[in-house]
Amino acid sequence: MIIGLIPDGNRRYAEKCGIPRIEGFRKGAETLRKFLSFCSQKGISTIIVYALSEGNLKRPVDELGELFTVYEEEFLKYLSQNSEAHQNQVRFQFFSTQPDVLPTSLKEVMNQLVDATKAYTKYCVEVLMAWSAQHEFLNACLKASRKQMPLKIESLLMVKDTPELIIRTGGLQRLSDFLSVQARYSELYFIRKLFPECTEEDWEAALAWYRTQKRKFGQ
């Protein structure tokens, strides 16, 4: 099974709890680790995480700096030999439609994590950083026009996997430029809780709901 995750609500969680914004990001990162562990226990093969949109890049410089700091901290933890990434044989992949905006140190850690986990085949975590589904689709169309031959647009997209289920936390009910073609038949599940507030019970409820859906794929 392939699941897409839009982990929304870290900033609002920090405001709600009266803690520094960066601590809200760190709490979200902790929740993400728990979510990935839950998915591996459930045998979910691939998780696509919407970590940072191109729209997010319009945020204040100091806030982006905090986000980049937390991501670098987290990816370094996954690099550790005793991390769940190695214990559960999780392969990490990163996709970006605007990679030049990411700090060099962060990209170096991302590349190290990709290299350290590239041999794993049991589970896969695909992280979208500085990402726009619209730009991904436009780039694919440009590639198709250059090739001047009939092609399925899916073959030219960066993200090849198509999630059966997309979970968004934080109460908003939209995809926010997450995926386009890949999400055309995805089931969408929305959780009102802010992402750091989510627990295993919420993930269980999402899977239970998904099992009740009759997927018709447009038929």
Secondary structure, DSSP 8 states (H G I E B T S, - for coil): -EEEEE---HHHHHHHHT--HHHHHHHHHHHHHHHHHHHHHTT--EEEEE--BTGGGGS-HHHHHHHHHHHHHHHHHHHSTTSHHHHTTEEEEEE-SSGGGS-HHHHHHHHHHHHHHTT--SEEEEEE-SB-HHHHHHHHHHHHHHHTS---GGGG-S-----SEEEE-SS--S-TTS-SGGGTT-EEEE--S-GGG--HHHHHHHHHHHHT----TT-
